[in-house]
C-alpha cells in the first residue's frame, strides 16, 4: 500500500470542549479551598487574582451573618469608599463554576449578597497560572451597596454595609478561614489581604475552639496572629481581641446594663 506520510491535525488555539463559561472571584472565605468544597462538593482549583481599584469598591467588614442562629458576626463584603477614602485593589482567587446547579448553590450560600459581573479587564492574575481567556467573572456584593448609579433596596438592606458592633463582632474563626486560604497563596498574598481590608473593629471575639491553645486545632494560628498583630490596619485593633468571657464582660454586659 502506498501513500505519503501521515500528518496530525494542528489543534493549537482551539481549547477543549465543555470549558467553563462562568467564574467566581472570591475575596473572603471563598479563598479557602475547603470552604469552596463545602459548597461545590468537589475539589475546586482556583488561581490567585486581583480586582483593580477601578472597580470602585473596597473590601470591608460590612456584611452581617448568623443572625438566625443567634451567633451574629460581621463578615467581609464590599462597599463604596467613604469620605476621605479611595478605592483599593482587592486580592482573592478566581475559580470555575461548572453548571447552573453549582452556581445556584453558591448563590444560596451568599444569600445576603447579590452576584455582580466584573469586567475582565479589571481582573489580573497574580500567580504563574494565569486567568481564563474567555467567560464571565462574577463577584458577590452585599445587597444594598451602591454600584455606580444603581442602588439595590432589596430586603431593606443598608446603603453601604453595616459596621461591626457588640452583637455582631469580628470573629476569629471566620478570619482564620480567610487567612488560611490566603496563606496557601503565600505570606505576601495574606499580608496584601489585610492591608486592603477596611473596618477592622474593637468588637473582636476570639472564638477559636481552644482560644488559649489555638495551635491545637488551628494549625496556622501562630502565623495568622503574627500577621494580624503586625500588619495595619488590623494591628491597631488586634489588642482589642478578647476571649468569650472577657468579651461578654466588656461588651455584651455593658450593652445590656440599664441606662
MIDRENMAR-758887 format. One line per 8 residues: number of its first residue (from 1); their letters; for each residue x, y, z of N, C-alpha, C, O, CB. Coordinates in steps of 0.001 Angstrom, whole numbers. Glycine has a CB too. Example, Ala and Ser with C-alpha at 12.3 -4.5 7.8 and 13.67 -1.06 7.14 Angstrom:
BEGIN
1 = as = 13190,-5690,7800,12300,-4500,7800,13200,-3300,7800,14236,-3319,8465,11308,-4473,9046 ~ 12850,-2250,7080,13670,-1060,7140,12900,30,7870,13409,1138,8039,14084,-598,5725
This chain:
BEGIN
1 = xxxxxxxx = 843,-1187,0,0,0,0,884,1244,0,1886,1308,712,-957,1,1223 ~ 504,2219,-799,1302,3423,-891,714,4542,-58,-125,4316,814,1428,3856,-2326 ~ 1157,5720,-333,664,6904,372,1790,7651,1028,2831,7079,1350,-371,6521,1410 ~ 1575,8948,1227,2587,9775,1848,2558,9658,3359,1741,8929,3923,2407,11210,1439 ~ 3445,10373,4000,3492,10336,5477,2229,10926,6086,1665,11890,5568,4722,11099,5997 ~ 1790,10328,7204,591,10816,7905,891,12170,8536,2002,12433,8995,122,9798,8993 ~ -135,13022,8547,16,14345,9168,-1052,14523,10244,-2242,14372,9969,-88,15482,8099 ~ -635,14838,11454,-1600,15084,12544,-2190,16480,12391,-1548,17391,11870,-921,14929,13947
9 = xxxxxxxx = -3410,16623,12851,-4053,17938,12805,-3435,18855,13861,-3051,18396,14936,-5586,17811,13024 ~ -3343,20135,13556,-2818,21124,14498,-3990,21737,15277,-4767,22511,14718,-1998,22237,13748 ~ -4117,21396,16556,-5224,21880,17389,-4869,23146,18164,-5629,23562,19039,-5648,20799,18360 ~ -3740,23759,17861,-3315,24933,18611,-4385,26027,18580,-4882,26394,17516,-1996,25468,18052 ~ -4736,26551,19788,-5681,27661,19887,-7140,27263,19924,-8003,28134,20028,-5476,28571,18760 ~ -7449,25969,19842,-8846,25548,19803,-9411,25214,21176,-10624,25049,21312,-8989,24361,18904 ~ -8565,25109,22198,-9071,24769,23517,-9641,23367,23553,-9327,22534,22702,-10121,25762,23947 ~ -10485,23109,24547,-11152,21823,24694,-12647,22055,24815,-13077,23131,25229,-10613,21049,25922
17 = xxxxxxxx = -13446,21049,24456,-14905,21219,24584,-15329,21311,26045,-14613,20889,26953,-15641,20054,23903 ~ -16525,21880,26242,-17149,21937,27575,-16305,22696,28594,-16226,22300,29757,-17404,20533,28085 ~ -15680,23774,28163,-14933,24618,29090,-15900,25447,29936,-16964,25830,29447,-13953,25540,28322 ~ -15556,25731,31184,-16432,26586,31998,-16609,27954,31361,-15683,28498,30760,-15868,26741,33414 ~ -17793,28494,31497,-18060,29832,30961,-18324,30846,32064,-18438,32041,31790,-19245,29789,30012 ~ -18423,30386,33305,-18660,31285,34433,-17633,31027,35521,-17298,29883,35829,-20090,31110,34989 ~ -17141,32118,36096,-16123,32047,37138,-16525,32979,38276,-17135,34024,38049,-14713,32422,36578 ~ -16181,32595,39488,-16403,33443,40654,-15073,33992,41145,-14051,33306,41132,-17119,32660,41778
25 = xxxxxxxx = -15112,35247,41578,-13966,35846,42261,-14279,35848,43750,-15212,36519,44192,-13664,37305,41733 ~ -13496,35093,44527,-13685,35029,45967,-12679,35898,46682,-11485,35833,46391,-13580,33601,46456 ~ -13143,36714,47618,-12250,37637,48327,-12323,37468,49836,-11684,38221,50571,-12585,39066,47963 ~ -13095,36485,50311,-13226,36224,51745,-13028,34735,51994,-11971,34189,51674,-14616,36696,52281 ~ -14035,34072,52563,-13885,32644,52845,-13794,31806,51581,-13299,30679,51630,-15039,32161,53687 ~ -14259,32326,50446,-14141,31560,49198,-12695,31425,48745,-12411,30646,47835,-14960,32218,48099 ~ -11780,32158,49350,-10355,31957,49057,-9907,30585,49551,-8972,30000,49005,-9496,33072,49711 ~ -10570,30073,50579,-10196,28800,51189,-10748,27624,50383,-11954,27542,50148,-10700,28734,52636
33 = xxxxxxxx = -9878,26728,49965,-10334,25565,49188,-11324,24702,49970,-12351,24332,49402,-9139,24715,48766 ~ -11077,24355,51247,-12084,23573,51968,-13434,24287,52053,-14480,23639,52007,-11587,23259,53367 ~ -13419,25604,52176,-14673,26348,52238,-15413,26265,50909,-16627,26064,50895,-14411,27814,52611 ~ -14706,26416,49794,-15340,26271,48482,-15902,24869,48297,-17016,24691,47806,-14341,26585,47368 ~ -15110,23875,48698,-15519,22485,48524,-16774,22160,49313,-17581,21336,48883,-14401,21557,48938 ~ -16947,22799,50461,-18139,22543,51267,-19416,22943,50533,-20494,22439,50845,-18047,23291,52589 ~ -19301,23840,49567,-20462,24264,48779,-20568,23486,47481,-21660,23060,47106,-20385,25756,48480 ~ -19458,23292,46789,-19483,22640,45476,-19515,21120,45571,-19935,20444,44631,-18282,23067,44669
41 = xxxxxxxx = -19065,20576,46718,-18947,19124,46926,-18005,18486,45906,-18148,17312,45564,-20330,18459,46841 ~ -17057,19259,45435,-15981,18757,44586,-14773,19646,44830,-14912,20780,45287,-16392,18740,43062 ~ -13600,19137,44527,-12402,19960,44667,-12428,21059,43609,-12553,20782,42416,-11109,19096,44539 ~ -12309,22309,44058,-12360,23442,43143,-11003,24123,43134,-10613,24763,44110,-13479,24443,43544 ~ -10293,23982,42035,-8992,24618,41895,-9199,26091,41552,-10033,26429,40712,-8134,23907,40807 ~ -8437,26961,42206,-8558,28403,41987,-7196,28984,41662,-6164,28389,41974,-9164,29106,43225 ~ -7199,30149,41034,-5950,30849,40747,-5973,32197,41448,-7008,32863,41460,-5738,31024,39213 ~ -4853,32614,42032,-4812,33913,42710,-4975,35041,41710,-4460,34984,40594,-3498,34081,43486
49 = xxxxxxxx = -5697,36061,42127,-6010,37164,41219,-6240,38425,42028,-6198,38423,43259,-7252,36840,40348 ~ -6483,39503,41295,-6702,40802,41934,-7680,41604,41076,-7564,41646,39851,-5348,41579,42124 ~ -8649,42243,41746,-9569,43153,41062,-9026,44568,41219,-8620,44973,42308,-11033,43037,41635 ~ -9024,45303,40134,-8453,46652,40123,-9246,47616,41004,-10449,47455,41209,-8399,47185,38696 ~ -8544,48615,41515,-9209,49695,42250,-10223,50415,41378,-11128,51067,41899,-8180,50693,42780 ~ -10091,50311,40054,-11049,50952,39154,-12441,50343,39256,-13405,50920,38752,-10558,50858,37726 ~ -12560,49193,39895,-13883,48609,40149,-14699,49520,41067,-15930,49514,41020,-13745,47199,40777 ~ -14012,50299,41898,-14672,51357,42652,-15112,51025,44053,-15637,51895,44747,-15818,51792,41924
57 = xxxxxxxx = -14918,49791,44498,-15339,49391,45842,-14131,48992,46680,-13031,48817,46157,-16348,48230,45773 ~ -14349,48851,47980,-13310,48355,48875,-13841,47145,49636,-15045,47019,49860,-12844,49466,49858 ~ -12934,46263,50029,-13292,45124,50880,-13336,45609,52327,-12449,46339,52768,-12270,43935,50712 ~ -14362,45205,53060,-14515,45678,54439,-15396,44714,55223,-16106,43894,54642,-15116,47104,54470 ~ -15343,44821,56541,-16232,44047,57407,-17568,44781,57499,-17775,45607,58389,-15603,43838,58833 ~ -18470,44470,56570,-19737,45207,56473,-20934,44305,56197,-22022,44810,55920,-19639,46251,55386 ~ -20770,42991,56264,-21870,42077,55952,-22183,41223,57176,-21300,40555,57713,-21520,41178,54732 ~ -23416,41245,57606,-23782,40520,58821,-24246,39106,58517,-24913,38847,57516,-24867,41265,59569
65 = xxxxxxxx = -23873,38200,59414,-24271,36806,59278,-24610,36224,60635,-24331,36822,61674,-23166,35987,58606 ~ -25219,35039,60608,-25500,34312,61833,-26629,34834,62676,-26812,34367,63800,-24321,34285,62637 ~ -27409,35799,62175,-28466,36386,62999,-29522,35352,63379,-30009,35348,64510,-29122,37553,62264 ~ -29876,34484,62447,-30926,33493,62719,-30499,32481,63763,-31332,31975,64515,-31310,32771,61442 ~ -29206,32178,63819,-28717,31197,64785,-28478,31804,66159,-28261,31082,67132,-27442,30568,64282 ~ -28518,33127,66239,-28231,33802,67496,-26761,34018,67748,-26378,34560,68785,-28803,33035,68615 ~ -25916,33590,66793,-24467,33783,66919,-24033,34769,65844,-23335,34406,64897,-23686,32419,66788 ~ -24451,36014,66000,-24188,37012,64977,-22713,37354,64859,-21971,37329,65841,-24972,38256,65265
73 = xxxxxxxx = -22303,37672,63644,-20938,38131,63396,-20960,39019,62165,-21954,39066,61440,-19949,36928,63208 ~ -19862,39722,61934,-19736,40569,60754,-18712,39959,59818,-17568,39704,60197,-19337,42015,61140 ~ -19145,39728,58584,-18317,39089,57571,-17769,40133,56601,-18131,41308,56653,-19119,38017,56811 ~ -16904,39679,55733,-16366,40548,54701,-17383,40775,53590,-18134,39875,53215,-15084,39958,54129 ~ -17389,41982,53083,-18183,42336,51924,-17462,43434,51177,-16297,43722,51450,-19613,42775,52326 ~ -18149,44041,50243,-17608,45187,49511,-18516,46385,49747,-19724,46232,49923,-17479,44878,47984 ~ -17933,47567,49751,-18716,48783,49929,-18060,49927,49164,-16929,49821,48689,-18855,49137,51431 ~ -18812,51030,49061,-18271,52246,48480,-17259,52878,49442,-17421,52768,50657,-19407,53241,48149
81 = xxxxxxxx = -16231,53530,48925,-15355,54310,49812,-16153,55411,50505,-17050,56013,49915,-14171,54924,49016 ~ -15811,55660,51758,-16445,56741,52496,-15604,58006,52364,-14552,57997,51725,-16633,56359,53985 ~ -16073,59090,52971,-15346,60356,52895,-13909,60166,53355,-13665,59582,54410,-16040,61437,53744 ~ -12970,60648,52580,-11561,60543,52916,-10910,59247,52470,-9699,59091,52627,-11394,60690,54372 ~ -11672,58314,51921,-11137,57040,51447,-11077,57035,49917,-11750,57824,49254,-11999,55857,51962 ~ -10285,56159,49389,-10228,55949,47940,-10384,54451,47679,-10083,53642,48557,-8880,56500,47327 ~ -10850,54068,46482,-10956,52639,46169,-9604,51943,46267,-8551,52561,46110,-11538,52444,44770 ~ -9661,50666,46527,-8451,49861,46673,-8563,48631,45784,-9666,48171,45489,-8225,49451,48154
89 = xxxxxxxx = -7430,48103,45361,-7457,46794,44714,-7868,45744,45745,-7734,45952,46950,-6068,46446,44087 ~ -8368,44623,45252,-8887,43560,46117,-8290,42249,45638,-8558,41825,44514,-10464,43508,46101 ~ -7485,41601,46467,-6930,40318,46054,-7825,39181,46497,-8552,39284,47486,-5524,40133,46616 ~ -7758,38088,45742,-8590,36924,46028,-8243,35813,45056,-7101,35701,44610,-10093,37278,45941 ~ -9229,34993,44729,-8998,33885,43798,-10150,33823,42800,-11275,34226,43097,-8856,32529,44561 ~ -9843,33312,41616,-10839,33054,40579,-10958,31545,40401,-9953,30842,40289,-10455,33755,39228 ~ -12196,31054,40376,-12394,29619,40196,-13620,29364,39329,-14536,30186,39310,-12541,28912,41558 ~ -13659,28236,38605,-14763,27962,37695,-15984,27403,38410,-15870,26694,39410,-14319,27000,36626
97 = xxxxxxxx = -17137,27733,37883,-18402,27137,38309,-18893,26292,37137,-19033,26804,36026,-19473,28240,38732 ~ -19153,25016,37366,-19347,24100,36248,-20720,24184,35598,-20844,23997,34387,-19117,22712,36708 ~ -21758,24463,36391,-23090,24462,35796,-24024,25324,36624,-23629,25872,37653,-23641,23027,35680 ~ -25278,25444,36166,-26261,26299,36823,-26569,25819,38232,-26806,26630,39128,-27539,26355,36006 ~ -26566,24512,38434,-26847,23986,39766,-25772,24374,40761,-26078,24721,41902,-26981,22481,39718 ~ -24511,24319,40341,-23428,24705,41234,-23463,26204,41514,-23220,26632,42642,-22075,24307,40636 ~ -23767,27008,40486,-23881,28450,40709,-25000,28750,41698,-24860,29619,42558,-24131,29186,39379 ~ -26111,28030,41573,-27230,28235,42492,-26824,27902,43927,-27283,28548,44869,-28435,27379,42070
105 = xxxxxxxx = -25969,26901,44092,-25506,26541,45435,-24667,27664,46031,-24809,27974,47214,-24692,25235,45396 ~ -23802,28274,45240,-23016,29402,45743,-23913,30613,46000,-23690,31344,46965,-21900,29769,44746 ~ -24916,30838,45159,-25841,31954,45394,-26605,31761,46704,-26827,32723,47438,-26833,32091,44217 ~ -27004,30532,46999,-27701,30275,48273,-26757,30511,49449,-27146,31086,50466,-28256,28824,48314 ~ -25538,30068,49302,-24546,30281,50369,-24365,31765,50647,-24284,32179,51803,-23192,29649,49990 ~ -24303,32559,49594,-24092,34007,49721,-25432,34733,49670,-25602,35687,48911,-23152,34528,48603 ~ -26369,34278,50477,-27739,34789,50402,-27885,36261,50727,-28847,36889,50284,-28599,34018,51315 ~ -26969,36828,51481,-27049,38244,51806,-26365,39137,50794,-26241,40344,51001,-26460,38482,53144
113 = xxxxxxxx = -25918,38535,49691,-25177,39260,48665,-25893,39093,47322,-26694,38177,47138,-23703,38753,48579 ~ -25591,39987,46404,-26017,39773,45026,-24780,39553,44173,-23706,40082,44462,-26857,40976,44496 ~ -24944,38767,43122,-23829,38433,42240,-23744,39471,41130,-24717,39708,40414,-23991,37004,41649 ~ -22561,40094,40991,-22341,41183,40052,-21234,40776,39088,-20220,40218,39507,-21979,42504,40796 ~ -21421,41050,37802,-20400,40724,36816,-19283,41765,36841,-19534,42964,36960,-21018,40634,35410 ~ -18059,41290,36729,-16881,42154,36718,-16308,42187,35303,-16165,41145,34663,-15809,41661,37742 ~ -15987,43362,34828,-15318,43496,33540,-13989,42740,33612,-13167,43041,34478,-15096,45006,33168 ~ -13757,41772,32729,-12499,41014,32780,-11257,41895,32703,-10190,41507,33179,-12463,40014,31656
121 = xxxxxxxx = -11389,43074,32110,-10241,43982,32030,-9817,44481,33399,-8711,44999,33550,-10566,45163,31135 ~ -10692,44330,34417,-10381,44784,35766,-9807,43672,36640,-9541,43890,37822,-11620,45350,36413 ~ -9614,42489,36075,-9115,41341,36834,-7763,40927,36276,-7621,40714,35072,-10119,40152,36783 ~ -6772,40812,37148,-5448,40357,36723,-5025,39152,37542,-5346,39053,38726,-4408,41487,36857 ~ -4317,38250,36920,-3734,37133,37633,-2497,37574,38383,-1754,38430,37903,-3402,36001,36678 ~ -2264,37002,39551,-1078,37371,40326,-184,36157,40586,724,36210,41415,-1493,38014,41658 ~ -447,35085,39883,386,33894,40001,789,33417,38619,398,34010,37614,-351,32776,40767 ~ 1558,32364,38565,2042,31866,37283,941,31195,36481,1091,31013,35273,3180,30897,37497
129 = xxxxxxxx = -184,30816,37132,-1205,30055,36430,-1943,30860,35372,-2411,30294,34384,-2185,29513,37409 ~ -2057,32175,35561,-2818,32974,34609,-4310,32866,34839,-4754,32176,35757,-2492,32557,33201 ~ -5094,33555,33997,-6545,33604,34119,-7191,32977,32894,-6552,32864,31848,-7030,35052,34303 ~ -8462,32563,33011,-9157,32042,31829,-9237,33100,30733,-9384,34290,31011,-10570,31564,32202 ~ -9138,32646,29480,-9123,33575,28351,-10515,34030,27953,-10663,35051,27280,-8445,32937,27167 ~ -11530,33295,28354,-12892,33658,27995,-13816,33308,29154,-13414,32627,30098,-13338,32941,26689 ~ -15056,33777,29073,-16031,33520,30124,-16305,34757,30958,-15627,35775,30822,-15553,32400,31014 ~ -17306,34660,31824,-17713,35782,32664,-17200,35578,34088,-17174,34461,34605,-19253,35941,32658
137 = xxxxxxxx = -16797,36676,34701,-16314,36658,36080,-17338,37384,36945,-17771,38488,36616,-14893,37322,36203 ~ -17720,36755,38050,-18727,37302,38959,-18120,37511,40336,-17181,36819,40729,-19956,36371,39048 ~ -18675,38485,41066,-18246,38770,42427,-19483,39038,43267,-20477,39549,42752,-17261,39979,42473 ~ -19442,38703,44546,-20595,38908,45432,-20448,40231,46181,-19432,40497,46823,-20734,37729,46437 ~ -21494,41050,46078,-21557,42355,46733,-22753,42352,47682,-23837,41933,47275,-21668,43521,45682 ~ -22601,42803,48935,-23745,42816,49852,-24940,43557,49259,-24787,44608,48637,-23348,43456,51178 ~ -26107,43007,49458,-27321,43663,48973,-27447,45035,49630,-27315,45164,50847,-28581,42793,49264 ~ -27699,46032,48834,-27836,47383,49343,-26654,48266,49054,-26777,49489,49110,-28063,47345,50788
145 = xxxxxxxx = -25489,47678,48740,-24319,48504,48452,-24453,49083,47054,-24776,48373,46102,-23007,47684,48584 ~ -24204,50365,46945,-24387,51078,45685,-23315,50693,44680,-22126,50635,44995,-24372,52585,45918 ~ -23771,50430,43454,-22872,50161,42336,-23129,51239,41292,-24119,51165,40565,-23089,48711,41741 ~ -22263,52230,41205,-22486,53318,40268,-23752,54068,40640,-23895,54534,41771,-22574,52791,38830 ~ -24679,54187,39681,-25928,54900,39947,-27018,53954,40406,-28133,54388,40697,-26387,55652,38709 ~ -26710,52654,40477,-27728,51665,40830,-27680,51374,42321,-26612,51096,42867,-27531,50365,40025 ~ -28808,51435,42972,-28875,51149,44399,-29925,50082,44634,-31105,50293,44354,-29195,52428,45216 ~ -29507,48950,45142,-30415,47834,45388,-31046,48009,46770,-30350,47949,47783,-29665,46465,45283
153 = xxxxxxxx = -32346,48221,46812,-33048,48397,48084,-33661,47095,48583,-34536,47103,49449,-34131,49451,47941 ~ -33205,45996,48042,-33794,44703,48356,-33740,44400,49851,-32714,44598,50502,-33087,43609,47582 ~ -34838,43926,50372,-34933,43454,51765,-34537,44510,52787,-34081,44174,53880,-34065,42238,51952 ~ -34705,45770,52444,-34408,46831,53393,-32951,46918,53764,-32613,47381,54853,-35208,46647,54618 ~ -32081,46477,52872,-30651,46444,53174,-30085,47847,53310,-30595,48777,52687,-29895,45680,52092 ~ -29047,48016,54108,-28423,49334,54263,-27741,49762,52976,-27445,48937,52111,-27410,49321,55414 ~ -27494,51060,52858,-26940,51589,51616,-25485,51242,51409,-25043,51136,50266,-27097,53063,51583 ~ -24718,51060,52481,-23283,50873,52297,-22697,49914,53332,-21589,50119,53826,-22570,52214,52373
161 = xxxxxxxx = -23450,48870,53651,-22978,47900,54617,-23178,48351,56055,-23532,49501,56316,-21535,47613,54378 ~ -22947,47430,56984,-23146,47689,58413,-21868,47344,59156,-21327,46250,58993,-24349,46872,58974 ~ -21383,48271,59972,-20142,48060,60708,-20335,47067,61852,-21457,46895,62327,-19618,49387,61248 ~ -19269,46413,62303,-19371,45522,63454,-19834,46271,64700,-19569,47464,64854,-18029,44847,63719 ~ -20531,45557,65589,-20896,46103,66884,-20835,44976,67908,-20376,43878,67591,-22314,46760,66846 ~ -21292,45235,69131,-21146,44255,70202,-21836,42939,69876,-21314,41872,70198,-21697,44813,71493 ~ -23008,43001,69240,-23770,41792,68922,-23302,41128,67632,-23554,39943,67419,-25241,42124,68814 ~ -22622,41883,66773,-22139,41355,65501,-20651,41697,65353,-20282,42561,64556,-22967,41932,64305
169 = xxxxxxxx = -19805,41012,66127,-18377,41344,66121,-17635,40680,64967,-18194,39869,64230,-17742,40934,67437 ~ -16353,41047,64828,-15442,40195,64087,-15264,38919,64897,-15167,38983,66123,-14067,40909,63818 ~ -15220,37764,64245,-14975,36520,64977,-13729,35852,64392,-13564,35752,63176,-16219,35559,64901 ~ -12870,35406,65287,-11573,34900,64858,-11697,33652,64001,-10903,33465,63080,-10709,34609,66058 ~ -12674,32788,64278,-12810,31566,63489,-13067,31889,62023,-12570,31190,61140,-13940,30696,64041 ~ -13835,32937,61758,-14090,33369,60375,-12807,33934,59758,-12446,33580,58635,-15228,34436,60330 ~ -12127,34806,60491,-10888,35392,59988,-9857,34300,59714,-9094,34395,58753,-10329,36419,60991 ~ -9831,33259,60558,-8894,32156,60341,-9134,31473,59002,-8178,31170,58289,-9006,31139,61469
177 = xxxxxxxx = -10392,31224,58646,-10695,30578,57363,-10168,31428,56214,-9542,30916,55286,-12221,30348,57207 ~ -10429,32735,56286,-9983,33638,55226,-8459,33631,55108,-7918,33487,54011,-10488,35065,55491 ~ -7772,33788,56238,-6314,33914,56189,-5611,32584,55947,-4514,32571,55390,-5810,34521,57473 ~ -6207,31471,56349,-5622,30184,55978,-5658,30004,54463,-4708,29499,53865,-6368,29026,56675 ~ -6780,30428,53842,-6839,30390,52387,-5823,31313,51767,-5178,30951,50782,-8217,30752,51906 ~ -5664,32511,52325,-4700,33468,51789,-3267,32965,51958,-2451,33107,51047,-4866,34828,52474 ~ -2956,32383,53104,-1597,31889,53340,-1236,30744,52395,-59,30524,52112,-1449,31429,54788 ~ -2234,30016,51907,-1964,28968,50922,-1401,29558,49634,-757,28857,48854,-3241,28175,50622
185 = xxxxxxxx = -1644,30852,49413,-1096,31554,48242,190,32301,48577,803,32913,47702,-2127,32534,47684 ~ 598,32249,49842,1848,32873,50234,1657,33973,51266,586,34572,51362,2537,33428,49028 ~ 2717,34233,52041,2642,35238,53096,2380,36626,52536,1635,37402,53134,3921,35244,53905 ~ 2984,36950,51393,2776,38277,50801,1316,38467,50392,768,39561,50530,3698,38474,49580 ~ 694,37414,49895,-717,37465,49498,-1590,37720,50730,-2517,38529,50673,-1143,36141,48790 ~ -1299,37034,51848,-2065,37227,53078,-1868,38635,53632,-2817,39253,54114,-1660,36187,54127 ~ -649,39136,53565,-378,40499,54025,-1156,41508,53183,-1731,42457,53716,1136,40804,53964 ~ -1171,41301,51877,-1925,42199,50993,-3406,42195,51347,-4055,43241,51333,-1735,41794,49523
193 = xxxxxxxx = -3937,41025,51662,-5355,40946,52022,-5654,41806,53246,-6637,42547,53259,-5761,39487,52289 ~ -4820,41712,54263,-5038,42515,55469,-4929,43999,55146,-5756,44799,55585,-4027,42134,56568 ~ -3911,44363,54379,-3674,45780,54070,-4807,46389,53239,-5021,47601,53289,-2350,45936,53323 ~ -5534,45570,52479,-6599,46078,51621,-7982,45736,52155,-8948,45661,51396,-6442,45529,50222 ~ -8073,45529,53458,-9362,45268,54110,-9641,46387,55105,-8796,46709,55940,-9368,43873,54825 ~ -10827,46976,55012,-11222,48108,55841,-12121,47632,56992,-12628,46511,56993,-11951,49177,54987 ~ -12297,48532,57973,-13274,48377,59060,-12950,47241,60034,-13854,46575,60537,-14637,48143,58475 ~ -11647,47021,60299,-11291,46198,61456,-11832,46911,62691,-11885,48141,62718,-9724,45966,61558
201 = xxxxxxxx = -12230,46163,63703,-13032,46766,64770,-12553,46374,66161,-11906,45345,66352,-14479,46372,64611 ~ -12888,47223,67120,-12649,46896,68529,-13538,45746,68983,-13224,45073,69965,-12891,48126,69413 ~ -14633,45513,68287,-15536,44396,68612,-14995,43151,67919,-15352,42849,66780,-17027,44697,68165 ~ -14121,42429,68636,-13367,41322,68032,-13357,40170,69035,-12739,40264,70095,-11891,41760,67647 ~ -14033,39108,68695,-14203,37958,69581,-13258,36831,69178,-13257,36397,68026,-15663,37466,69558 ~ -12463,36364,70122,-11593,35210,69885,-12393,33947,70205,-12382,33460,71335,-10278,35289,70756 ~ -13081,33431,69196,-13980,32294,69396,-13370,30988,68902,-14098,30035,68624,-15300,32541,68689 ~ -12053,30928,68790,-11438,29662,68398,-11873,28552,69362,-12121,28818,70538,-9889,29789,68373
209 = xxxxxxxx = -11967,27304,68869,-12419,26210,69757,-11587,26076,71019,-12118,25762,72085,-12392,24898,69014 ~ -10284,26312,70909,-9406,26306,72089,-8594,27604,72054,-7409,27577,71722,-8453,25025,72111 ~ -9214,28737,72393,-8545,30026,72185,-7243,30186,72941,-6348,30898,72485,-9458,31125,72574 ~ -7119,29530,74099,-5869,29686,74839,-4788,28711,74370,-3626,28827,74762,-6121,29494,76322 ~ -5175,27757,73535,-4219,26847,72900,-4580,26764,71409,-4925,25688,70922,-4241,25410,73583 ~ -4506,27880,70687,-5045,27932,69331,-4403,26951,68365,-5054,26477,67435,-4895,29303,68794 ~ -3117,26643,68582,-2413,25734,67684,-2984,24323,67728,-2741,23531,66817,-942,25700,68032 ~ -3750,23991,68789,-4272,22637,68939,-5224,22271,67798,-5232,21126,67346,-4987,22495,70281
217 = xxxxxxxx = -6025,23232,67328,-6983,22951,66259,-6842,23876,65058,-7441,23614,64015,-8376,23048,66794 ~ -6081,24931,65176,-5861,25842,64059,-4364,25852,63771,-3596,26575,64406,-6398,27291,64374 ~ -3970,25037,62802,-2548,24770,62576,-1751,26049,62338,-613,26155,62796,-2376,23835,61392 ~ -2318,27007,61641,-1592,28219,61287,-1925,29392,62204,-1731,30549,61828,-1889,28593,59859 ~ -2420,29103,63394,-2819,30171,64303,-1669,31130,64597,-1874,32342,64649,-3342,29582,65600 ~ -476,30607,64787,660,31465,65104,986,32417,63967,1204,33607,64194,1872,30626,65431 ~ 1020,31897,62742,1314,32746,61587,229,33788,61389,517,34939,61060,1464,31900,60322 ~ -1018,33384,61591,-2138,34323,61444,-2042,35432,62477,-2191,36607,62143,-3486,33590,61580
225 = xxxxxxxx = -1795,35073,63719,-1729,36080,64777,-560,37037,64573,-674,38231,64851,-1614,35406,66138 ~ 557,36517,64092,1697,37404,63837,1361,38425,62758,1743,39591,62863,2932,36589,63423 ~ 654,37996,61730,238,38933,60689,-738,39964,61243,-573,41162,61013,-398,38182,59516 ~ -1749,39506,61968,-2759,40422,62493,-2161,41426,63466,-2613,42568,63544,-3868,39643,63176 ~ -1149,41002,64202,-534,41880,65198,441,42874,64599,815,43847,65255,171,41061,66231 ~ 862,42643,63351,1926,43479,62794,1541,44242,61540,2249,45171,61152,3103,42639,62495 ~ 437,43877,60894,59,44488,59613,-1156,45384,59820,-2203,44937,60289,-241,43398,58539 ~ -1002,46642,59466,-2131,47570,59534,-3040,47390,58306,-2579,47002,57233,-1625,49039,59627
233 = xxxxxxxx = -4349,47682,58485,-4984,48310,59650,-5475,47342,60728,-6073,47781,61710,-6130,49125,59193 ~ -5234,46025,60569,-5693,45089,61596,-4946,45282,62906,-5537,45157,63979,-5526,43657,61115 ~ -3645,45586,62833,-2807,45620,64035,-3325,46598,65081,-3212,46336,66279,-1387,45985,63663 ~ -3888,47717,64651,-4370,48723,65607,-5532,48220,66447,-5774,48720,67545,-4787,49977,64873 ~ -6261,47218,65922,-7412,46681,66653,-7125,45321,67288,-7915,44842,68101,-8600,46562,65724 ~ -6013,44701,66929,-5748,43341,67384,-5691,43251,68903,-6090,42240,69480,-4447,42836,66790 ~ -5202,44294,69549,-5113,44279,71026,-6490,44232,71680,-6602,43906,72861,-4352,45514,71526 ~ -7534,44554,70927,-8901,44523,71467,-9552,43148,71359,-10664,42955,71851,-9761,45539,70749
241 = xxxxxxxx = -8879,42190,70722,-9452,40844,70600,-9542,40204,71985,-8571,40213,72743,-8598,39957,69638 ~ -10702,39654,72309,-10940,39129,73652,-11493,37709,73606,-12221,37335,72687,-11901,40037,74412 ~ -11127,36923,74627,-11741,35618,74819,-13228,35801,75128,-13638,36880,75557,-11031,34833,75955 ~ -14048,34751,74916,-15504,34915,75056,-15963,35511,76381,-16812,36403,76394,-16162,33599,74879 ~ -15416,35032,77498,-15894,35528,78789,-15520,36999,78981,-16304,37775,79526,-15315,34680,79937 ~ -14320,37381,78532,-13907,38775,78651,-14684,39658,77674,-15016,40802,77984,-12397,38909,78404 ~ -14968,39114,76496,-15749,39877,75515,-17147,40156,76071,-17656,41271,75960,-15844,39109,74163 ~ -17759,39135,76666,-19102,39316,77229,-19083,40357,78331,-19986,41188,78421,-19649,37987,77768
249 = xxxxxxxx = -18056,40315,79172,-17990,41264,80283,-17790,42688,79786,-18381,43619,80332,-16864,40884,81238 ~ -16976,42869,78771,-16681,44222,78314,-17783,44789,77433,-18124,45965,77556,-15374,44238,77565 ~ -18347,43972,76543,-19250,44496,75535,-20709,44129,75744,-21580,44999,75734,-18823,44026,74210 ~ -20979,42835,75934,-22372,42423,75984,-23043,42832,77285,-24191,43277,77276,-22475,40932,75801 ~ -22344,42685,78402,-22960,43093,79669,-23120,44612,79739,-24112,45114,80269,-22117,42597,80859 ~ -22144,45336,79204,-22274,46788,79174,-23471,47214,78335,-24189,48150,78688,-20998,47426,78630 ~ -23679,46513,77213,-24796,46865,76328,-26135,46568,76986,-27124,47255,76730,-24689,46108,75001 ~ -26170,45524,77851,-27425,45125,78478,-27723,45913,79751,-28839,45856,80267,-27394,43651,78793
257 = xxx = -26740,46641,80258,-26943,47384,81506,-27947,48502,81310,-27948,49155,80267,-25617,47955,82018 ~ -28824,48740,82320,-29805,49835,82202,-29114,51175,82145,-28080,51393,82776,-30792,49813,83374 ~ -29703,52065,81380,-29146,53425,81235,-29865,54393,82161,-29542,55580,82185,-29256,53914,79767
